[in-house]
């Protein structure tokens, strides 16, 4: 298992990240990206898990559920 942290500078960076992220990887992104028009729709359709950074407890809960599912499904 490993963690990849991407600090992108523009919306187009997301397209490049999609190409370098390994298969069976579970992407997590800030919820604000969901509201970026077609970029947000593409993120949602590709299965990105969104966390609300402004609500700490909810973000921790989402990450915990994701980690449990990742262990069960043997994904990174």
N, C-alpha and C positions, 0 to 999 in steps of 0.2 A: 504493500500500500504506500501511497505517497500523496502529497498535496502540491498542487500547482497554483501559484498565486499570480494573477495577471493584473497589472496596474495599467490599464489602457488609457490613452489620452483622447481618443475620438471614437465615434460610433463605428467607423470603418475598421477599427482595430479588432472588433468582434469577429469580422469575417476572417481575418488572419488567425485568430485564436482557434476558430473552429477547425482550421486545417492542421494545427499542431497538437491539439488535445488528443490523447490516445483514445482508442476504442474502449467501451465499457467504463467510461469515466463519468462521474456524476457532477455536473456543473452546478454551482450555487452562485447566485448573483443578488445584488441589492434590488429590492422591490421597485425602486425608482425606474429601473430599466424597462419594466413592464409597460410604462406609459410613454415610451419613445416611438409611438406610431408603428410603422411597419417593422422596425427593429425589435420593438417589444413583442409584437405578434410572432415574429420569427423565433425569438428566444423562448416564448411560451410553447410554441409548436414543437420546438426541438427538445423540450423536456427539461429545461432549466428550472431549478428549484429556487424560488425567490424568498428572501428573508427581509423582514422589516427591521432595519437597523435602529429605528426610533423606538421600537417596543422590544426591549431586551429579553423579557421573559418569553414572548412569542418566538423570537429569533432562536433562542436556545432550544425551545421545544421542537421547532422545525428541524434544526440541525441534529438533535438527538434522535428524532424519528427517522431522519435520513440515514444517519449512521447505523441504526439498527437494521434498516432495510438493506443497506449496503453489505453488512455482514451476512445477512440471510441469503442474499443473491450473489455473494462473492464478486462484487464489483469494486472498483477503485473510487 
